[in-house]
Amino acid sequence: MANESDKPEFWESAFGEKQEMWGFEPSKSAVLTKDFFIQNSVKNILIPGIGYGRNAQVFRENGIAVTGIEISKTAIEMARKHYGTDMVIHHGSVTDMPFDTSQYDGIFCYALIHLLDSSEREKLIRDCYNQLSENGYMVFTVISKDAHTYGQGKFLSKDRYEIFDGVNMFFYDKESIKSEFSKTGLFEITEISESQPFFLIKCKKGDNLGAMSSF
């Protein structure tokens, strides 16, 4: 079955009906990543799936320039209303990256990649890595198999389920993270609890780091 959640109509409807559905506080992952980026002198970042900007603002408030990608025009309009018009947001699906030729010090991708199928996930990881400057960092937040929704709904493929109408979700464990991210400088996997159990995944471009630190 096609994944409705990678289509503009799905998100237009979601943002149109629920507006600021996640509130304005940044996610715990965004706050932790902001601290990590500051420690590593990251000056500009790309946020694929920026939504209405709630996770972007915490970076901007700390002097980090943000460029976004967002599939929903409604969400982009909301971001402009709440956070101003000076932030570049490319309109389109992350599956159509890249949208510019820029190289970024950092990339932050929150709760997005697990909505994609295996080939789309592979492409997103590769596209993000390719837009990192040398020694740049990319941070992904992904849902864990410890989530209560794991195994619920219609089985699609290994660890992937249609959890409710139109939303297909892949649930990660450390093995699948290593499988998908090991070629793109993976060096840390951290368990984090937000609205659901997540993993925070960190990769660095340019270093062959070999061993990863958090297992």
Buried (B, 14 or more C-beta within 10 A) or exposed (E): EEBBBBBBEBBBBBBEEEEBEBEEEBBBBBBBBBEBBEEEEBEBBBBBBBBBBBBBBBBBEEEBBBBBBBBBBBBBEBBBEEBEEEBEBBBEBBBEBBBEEEBBBBBBBBBBBBBBBEEBBBBBBEBBBEBBBEEBBBBBBBBBBBBEBBEEBEEBEEBBBBBEEBBBBBBBBBEBBBEBBEEBBBBBBBEBEBEBBBBBBBBBBEEEEEEBEEE
